[in-house]
């Protein structure tokens, strides 16, 4: 019997390392950059296509989006009643009736105030315009009557030249008002079905999408709903506090239409940054026309103080848990939404940005989890040249060696 001898195998670590040259590094970097550029181009193209689809389907997308926002407001009382034995349809119907009662009560409360104070406000507005004319005639502006007349004449000619456009805008406004009523009715109907049948949606989605994808959809949608509901409730609380203190200040100062201005401040609070600015400017303008410069200055100081407390104390404390968005992101979202879809876009911009941030954070969490799993698997592998005996509990049985051949 002869023993077969095998040549010793060389260790891979003994091989000389080859240093890549400059051309190979540039080629690798160029390929990496080309791949990521192609990915970004595909993502941008997909975003354009999605935006085009949303624009074409806006008549459907808008009611659904507004119904979801309304549902976050109406869901807590509906859930409260369903937990106490009220049928889902009855709970959703009672919630909508209470919603109509609250909104109708607010409208019935502010309309008589507007009607009663509007003539006096119009007279004071005329007086304010005359005061401004006398002021611009004096130093340091020193405008002459001819210059004022020319400016007024130019404005009148511009308005008369745009008469056709204005008339067309009026008729389009009538059709827009009719479309608005249809949209509001559709929003209320959709909100009723959402709060009545909403708990059935996630189980249905899990069944349709499968166990693996359904788990991700379930988690993302739950986080979106929590974030959206937290944003609406928090923004309503912040807006209510702003409207309360500003309304009390306007009543103390004797500014007309104080309840109306307070309600506009509350509504404007749902459009961050821009809404508060517009509502505050309107309150200052009304105070200037009705009560004079001193009262308007006090109102301006009051609004600035309340908004500073809101921006530096209330929103960071209350909204940090619900949205966790930087102020610059909020401002850019409002600007983009208003430029694309007007007032509705400005209102929906922050909720859309918040739920988008939820999706991005969840994707980041999944990437980090996969990366940690890869690191753990790498650490579990033996190092090159490691001859240590593995744990017998985890060791796999070695395959049987072939029998030696006899000559």
C-alpha positions in Angstrom: 0.0 0.0 0.0 1.4 3.3 -0.9 0.4 6.6 0.6 -0.7 9.4 -1.7 1.0 12.7 -1.0 -0.6 16.0 -1.7 1.2 19.2 -2.4 0.7 21.8 0.3 -1.9 24.4 -0.7 -0.8 28.0 -0.6 -2.7 30.4 1.6 -4.7 33.0 -0.2 -3.2 35.6 2.0 0.2 34.8 0.5 -0.8 36.0 -2.9 0.5 39.5 -3.8 -2.2 42.2 -3.7 -2.9 44.0 -6.9 -3.4 47.7 -6.5 -5.9 49.1 -9.0 -4.7 51.8 -11.2 -6.3 55.2 -11.8 -8.2 54.1 -15.0 -9.9 51.2 -13.2 -10.9 53.5 -10.3 -12.3 56.1 -12.6 -14.2 53.4 -14.5 -15.7 52.0 -11.3 -16.7 55.5 -10.1 -18.2 56.3 -13.5 -20.2 53.1 -13.5 -21.5 53.8 -10.0 -22.4 57.4 -10.9 -24.2 56.2 -14.1 -26.2 53.7 -12.2 -27.4 56.2 -9.6 -28.0 58.8 -12.2 -30.2 56.4 -14.1 -32.1 55.6 -10.9 -32.7 59.3 -10.2 -33.9 59.8 -13.7 -36.3 56.9 -13.4 -37.6 58.2 -10.0 -38.0 61.7 -11.5 -39.9 60.3 -14.5 -42.2 58.3 -12.2 -42.9 61.4 -10.1 -43.8 63.3 -13.2 -46.1 60.6 -14.3 -47.7 60.3 -10.9 -48.2 64.1 -10.8 -49.8 64.0 -14.3 -52.2 61.3 -13.1 -53.1 63.2 -10.0 -53.8 66.3 -12.1 -56.0 64.4 -14.5 -57.8 62.6 -11.6 -57.9 65.7 -9.4 -61.7 65.6 -9.3 -61.4 62.3 -7.5 -58.2 62.7 -5.6 -59.3 66.0 -3.9 -62.5 64.6 -2.4 -60.7 61.5 -1.2 -57.9 63.5 0.4 -60.3 65.9 2.1 -62.4 63.0 3.3 -59.4 61.3 4.9 -58.6 64.6 6.7 -62.2 65.0 7.9 -62.2 61.3 8.9 -59.3 61.9 11.3 -61.5 64.5 13.0 -64.6 62.4 13.1 -63.1 59.1 14.0 -62.5 59.6 17.7 -66.2 60.2 18.6 -67.2 57.4 16.2 -64.8 55.0 17.9 -66.0 56.1 21.3 -69.6 55.2 20.4 -68.8 51.9 18.7 -66.9 50.7 21.7 -70.0 51.2 23.8 -72.2 49.1 21.5 -73.5 51.6 19.0 -73.6 50.1 15.4 -70.9 51.5 13.1 -73.5 53.1 10.7 -75.4 54.7 13.6 -72.2 56.0 15.2 -70.9 57.5 11.9 -74.3 59.1 11.3 -74.5 60.7 14.7 -70.9 62.0 14.3 -71.8 63.7 11.0 -74.9 65.2 12.6 -72.8 66.7 15.4 -70.3 67.9 12.9 -73.0 69.7 10.9 -74.5 71.2 14.1 -71.1 72.6 15.2 -70.3 74.1 11.8 -73.8 75.4 11.3 -73.7 77.0 14.8 -70.5 78.8 14.0 -71.8 80.1 10.7 -75.1 81.2 12.3 -73.1 83.0 15.0 -70.8 85.0 12.7 -73.1 86.0 9.8 -75.3 88.4 11.8 -72.2 90.1 13.2 -70.8 90.6 9.7 -74.1 91.9 8.3 -74.6 94.4 11.2 -71.1 95.8 11.3 -70.3 95.8 7.5 -71.9 99.3 6.7 -70.0 101.0 9.6 -66.8 99.3 8.5 -67.3 100.4 4.9 -67.7 104.0 6.0 -64.6 103.9 8.2 -62.8 102.3 5.2 -63.7 105.3 3.1 -62.5 107.6 5.9 -59.2 105.6 6.1 -58.7 106.0 2.4 -59.1 109.8 2.6 -56.7 109.9 5.5 -54.1 108.0 3.5 -54.6 110.4 0.6 -54.0 113.4 2.9 -51.0 111.7 4.4 -49.3 111.0 1.1 -49.8 114.7 0.1 -47.8 115.8 3.0 -44.1 115.3 3.8 -42.0 113.3 3.2 -43.8 112.0 0.1 -45.4 115.3 -1.0 -47.5 113.9 -3.9 -49.5 116.4 -5.9 -53.2 116.1 -6.7 -52.3 115.5 -10.4 -50.1 112.5 -9.5 -52.9 111.0 -7.4 -55.5 111.6 -10.1 -53.2 110.0 -12.7 -52.6 106.9 -10.5 -56.3 106.5 -9.8 -57.1 107.0 -13.5 -54.5 104.3 -14.5 -56.1 101.9 -12.0 -59.6 102.6 -13.4 -58.4 102.1 -17.0 -56.7 98.8 -16.0 -59.9 97.5 -14.4 -62.1 98.6 -17.4 -59.6 97.0 -19.8 -59.9 93.7 -17.9 -63.7 93.8 -17.8 -64.0 90.8 -20.1 -61.6 88.8 -18.0 -63.4 89.8 -14.8 -66.8 88.8 -16.3 -65.4 85.5 -17.4 -64.0 85.0 -13.9 -67.4 85.6 -12.4 -69.1 83.0 -14.6 -66.3 80.5 -14.0 -66.7 81.3 -10.3 -70.3 80.3 -10.5 -69.4 77.0 -12.0 -66.6 76.6 -9.4 -69.1 77.2 -6.7 -71.4 74.5 -8.1 -68.4 72.2 -8.3 -67.5 73.1 -4.7 -70.9 72.1 -3.5 -70.6 68.8 -5.3 -67.1 68.2 -3.9 -68.3 69.0 -0.3 -71.2 66.6 -0.6 -68.9 63.9 -2.0 -66.4 64.6 0.9 -69.1 64.1 3.5 -70.4 60.9 1.9 -66.8 59.5 1.6 -66.1 60.5 5.2 -69.2 58.6 6.4 -68.1 55.4 4.7 -64.5 55.8 5.9 -65.4 56.2 9.5 -68.0 53.4 9.2 -66.0 50.8 7.4 -62.4 52.0 8.1 -61.5 49.2 10.5 -62.2 46.6 7.7 -59.7 48.1 5.3 -56.4 46.9 6.8 -57.5 43.2 7.1 -58.7 43.3 3.5 -55.4 44.9 2.4 -53.4 42.2 4.2 -55.4 39.4 2.5 -55.1 41.0 -1.0 -51.4 41.9 -0.8 -50.2 38.7 0.9 -48.5 38.1 4.2 -45.1 39.5 3.4 -46.1 42.7 1.7 -49.2 43.1 3.8 -47.1 43.4 7.0 -45.3 46.5 5.5 -48.5 48.0 4.2 -50.2 47.5 7.6 -47.4 49.2 9.5 -47.0 52.1 7.1 -50.7 52.9 7.0 -51.0 52.7 10.7 -48.2 55.2 11.1 -49.6 57.4 8.5 -53.0 57.5 10.2 -51.5 58.2 13.6 -49.3 61.0 12.1 -52.2 62.5 10.2 -54.5 62.4 13.2 -51.9 63.8 15.5 -51.2 66.7 13.1 -54.9 67.6 12.7 -55.6 67.5 16.4 -52.4 69.3 17.4 -52.9 72.0 14.7 -56.5 72.4 15.8 -55.3 72.9 19.4 -52.6 75.4 18.4 -55.0 77.3 16.1 -57.7 77.4 18.9 -55.2 78.9 21.4 -54.1 81.5 18.8 -57.7 82.4 17.9 -58.7 82.6 21.6 -56.0 85.0 22.7 -56.1 87.1 19.6 -59.9 87.3 19.7 -59.8 88.3 23.4 -57.4 91.1 22.5 -59.5 92.3 19.6 -62.6 92.4 21.8 -60.8 94.4 24.5 -59.4 96.9 22.0 -62.9 97.3 20.5 -62.0 96.1 17.0 -65.1 95.4 14.9 -65.7 91.9 13.5 -63.6 90.4 16.3 -65.4 87.0 16.4 -65.1 86.8 12.6 -61.4 87.6 12.7 -60.8 85.1 15.5 -62.5 82.3 13.4 -60.4 83.3 10.4 -57.3 83.1 12.6 -58.4 79.6 13.7 -59.0 78.5 10.0 -55.7 80.1 8.9 -53.8 78.1 11.5 -54.3 75.0 9.4 -52.1 76.5 6.7 -48.8 76.9 8.6 -46.8 80.1 8.3 -48.8 81.5 5.4 -52.3 81.3 7.0 -51.2 82.9 10.2 -49.6 85.8 8.3 -52.7 86.4 6.1 -55.1 86.3 9.1 -52.9 88.6 11.2 -52.6 91.1 8.3 -56.3 91.2 7.9 -56.9 91.8 11.6 -54.3 94.7 11.5 -56.0 96.2 8.4 -59.4 96.1 10.0 -58.1 97.7 13.2 -56.3 100.4 11.1 -59.5 101.3 9.2 -61.9 101.1 12.1 -59.9 102.3 15.1 -56.8 104.1 13.9 -53.1 103.7 13.8 -52.5 103.3 17.5 -55.0 100.4 17.8 -53.6 98.8 14.7 -50.1 99.0 16.1 -51.3 97.3 19.4 -53.0 94.6 17.4 -49.8 94.0 15.4 -47.8 93.7 18.6 -50.4 91.3 20.0 -50.4 89.1 16.9 -46.6 89.0 16.7 -46.4 88.0 20.4 -49.0 85.3 20.2 -47.5 83.8 17.0 -44.0 83.9 18.6 -45.3 82.0 21.6 -47.0 79.5 19.2 -43.9 79.0 17.0 -41.3 78.8 19.8 -43.3 77.0 22.5 -46.5 75.4 21.4 -45.6 73.9 18.0 -42.2 72.5 19.0 -43.7 70.8 22.1 -46.9 69.6 20.6 -46.0 68.8 17.0 -42.6 67.3 17.6 -44.2 63.9 18.5 -46.8 64.0 15.7 -44.8 65.3 12.6 -41.1 65.8 13.4 -40.7 68.1 10.4 -38.2 71.0 10.1 -39.7 74.5 9.7 -37.9 74.8 6.3 -39.5 71.6 5.1 -42.9 72.9 6.2 -42.4 76.2 4.4 -41.2 74.6 1.2 -44.1 72.1 1.3 -46.7 75.0 1.7 -45.0 77.0 -1.1 -45.0 74.0 -3.5 -48.6 73.0 -2.6 -49.9 76.6 -3.1 -48.1 77.1 -6.4 -49.4 73.8 -7.8 -53.0 73.5 -6.4 -53.8 76.9 -4.8 -55.3 77.3 -1.4 -56.3 73.6 -1.2 -52.7 72.6 -2.0 -51.4 74.9 0.8 -53.8 73.2 3.2 -52.9 69.7 2.2 -49.2 70.3 1.7 -48.1 69.7 5.4 -50.2 66.5 5.9 -48.8 65.1 2.6 -45.2 66.1 3.7 -45.8 64.4 7.1 -47.1 61.1 5.6 -44.3 61.2 3.0 -41.8 61.5 5.8 -43.4 58.5 7.5 -42.8 56.4 4.4 -39.2 57.6 4.1 -38.5 56.9 7.8 -39.9 53.4 7.5 -37.8 52.6 4.4 -34.8 53.8 6.3 -35.6 51.6 9.3 -35.9 48.6 7.0 -32.6 49.4 5.3 -30.9 49.7 8.7 -32.4 46.4 9.8 -31.1 44.6 6.7 -27.7 46.2 7.2 -27.5 45.0 10.8 -28.5 41.5 9.7 -25.8 41.5 7.1 -23.2 42.6 9.7 -24.3 39.9 12.1 -23.9 37.3 9.4 -20.5 38.6 8.5 -19.4 38.5 12.2 -20.6 34.9 12.5 -18.4 33.7 9.6 -14.9 32.3 10.5 -12.0 34.6 9.6 -9.5 33.4 6.8 -7.0 31.0 8.3 -9.0 30.5 11.5 -8.5 26.8 12.6 -10.4 27.1 15.9 -12.9 24.3 16.6 -16.5 25.5 16.1 -19.2 25.0 18.7 -20.3 21.4 18.5 -23.9 22.5 19.0 -23.8 24.6 15.9 -21.3 22.5 13.9 -22.6 20.5 10.9 -21.5 16.9 10.4 -18.6 16.7 8.0 -19.1 14.6 4.8 -17.5 11.1 4.9 -14.0 10.9 3.4 -13.4 8.6 0.5 -11.6 5.3 1.2 -7.9 5.1 0.2 -7.3 3.1 -2.9 -5.1 0.0 -2.7 -2.7 -0.8 -5.4 
